[in-house]
Amino acid sequence: MRQPILASAIALLMTTPSFAQSPAPTATVAEPVAGCDPMEIGPVYDASIDANATLACFQLVTPDVPTLTKLDLNLAGFRQGAMHDVSLVRVDPDGSTHAVSSDASGDPYRVVQVLTGPSVRWLALVGRTAGGSASSFQMQATVAERSDRYEPNDAITKATRIGGNQVFDGNLDNDADIDNYLIYFRADQKEAVIELHAPNGVVADIVDGGNRTGVLRAGKEMRVDTSQPVFMAIRGESAASASKYTVRVRDPKAIAVLSSYSSKENISHLAPGLNSDNPGAANVARSMDIEVTAFEGDHATPLGAGHPVRVYAIDSDGNRSWPVGSIDVVTDENGKARATLPISDCKGGQIGPIRIVPRVEHPSVWYITYNPSAVVHAGVIGSDPDALVQPLRDHPQWFQHICKETVEPLRRAS
């Protein structure tokens, strides 16, 4: 029923003289629309659809501010069960109209929202299917600056859909703002952990896939069932809590692996790897260039941007281990992160010095003290313990930690 009302309203507007005229070349705001009553942002208006009429039209212009703005049209006082269609229609400087948001129902209270740029003319259309007695209601337009890209999502029916395990930012425009999200997951993912990073007073009401409900507070996390999409409504408990927030949705079985690691240091790169007489490719003394790739729990789907990963290196002798370096990195949109991992002096497990003679064209001999069984490992911060140790257990990534090297000329028998 909504489409006929909206179509007839726009058809009516297209017949007004304002749409037939071209705006002046310097105009940035559309000319006023004949037949639509002016209204301001902020005041509460007593309004009505006249007896035997099917449409009331109002118009306003958003403020000239440089930030993204959310326009809220709040209406109340409709008779319960009486069908009304409320729409916000943008009028461009050339006179063209664009229906952006609408709501058709019999509810006595409505909120219709749009994101808008500066100095834009909007028409607020309130229609009904048939004439009759006058239909009275109250109406107020409000704006909120610095809205996030997920708006408008204050209504449950307009919840923003989030796919997979993501990190995303949002903004509560004021103490009355509520941001609704519906989060979808892989079919084989059983659980997720949701973190809320926000000032005190910001909370998230959550209904998980098992229909369990809970309230997640700022700085806390909650493990949820993902057998069905998870609903989340972020709100402020007080006027002072209107502010920015960050939500991290993570797979507790996510893993991270070193997709590459090496060193460009000025060392010989001749120390052999573990149980090998061949020179090792991963000789490292005091710094290691690393690339990490993080995956969801299926070990195939890359994590998105914003997930923290910890990389650390250890010296080992097979029975004991000593930490020799660590660094925290954050994944990009491809689930990768790159950094230089500082490595300390050797802490244990070293052997040597061993004597290595390079190829005959190099008239020198190297004496190398090193740990042949050092390990570098990565893990997604917050993953379950079994997910953190699985790559280390199944595919340990070895390197040769160079403690000391000396080089001498090779003396050959004459």
Summary of the structure (lengths in Angstrom):
residues: 414
radius of gyration: 32.1
end to end distance: 103.3
largest distance: 118.9
contacts: 1347
relative contact order: 0.10
helix: 8%
strand: 49%
